[in-house]
Amino acid sequence: MLPRKNRLTNKKDFEEVHRLGSFFSFGVVFLKVKKNNTGKTRAGFLVGIKFSKKAVERNRIKRQLREIVRKNIGKIKESFDLVISLKKSSKKEILSKDLERDLMSVLEKAKLV
């Protein structure tokens, strides 16, 4: 599980990243990035109802994304807020390895790895 100190949980923080953050995408993954002053990298995950109407499927994808970030948190630069989401058109049958590849590629594109 991703440690609490590395989670983006407040609605205010999500809105700030969406308003002021830089946008990057690769494959099925969207990324918004904003510098923060906490000294820690925090990640938040958004998987909308347009991805799937079933909460079970949305939560499964969020758990997979959280685990990928947890495994690679040491490689990601410090003091950034990340909001990670998926394309609406992407299907529920996304393989975990493809999701990890796309997420790491978008982080490289944002120069965070």
C-alpha angles and dihedrals in degrees: 000000000000109000116252092241088061096050126098104216112151118094088221091058092049091050092048092052090048092049100042106019130106118248126229132166139184128172109325096340127095121193132193115191131191130171114243136193099228097091090232132094111239126192131199127187130214123187109168132212089253088067090058134341090218114088090206091064094044091050092047091056091047090052090051092049092048091052092050091051091046092054093048102035091109091059095051118090118254128252101034133122113216128193110193122192140160134238115265093230095053112109128238091245094080111146117231093234091052090049091051092048092051094045094049091046092052090048089052090048089054089048092239097124 
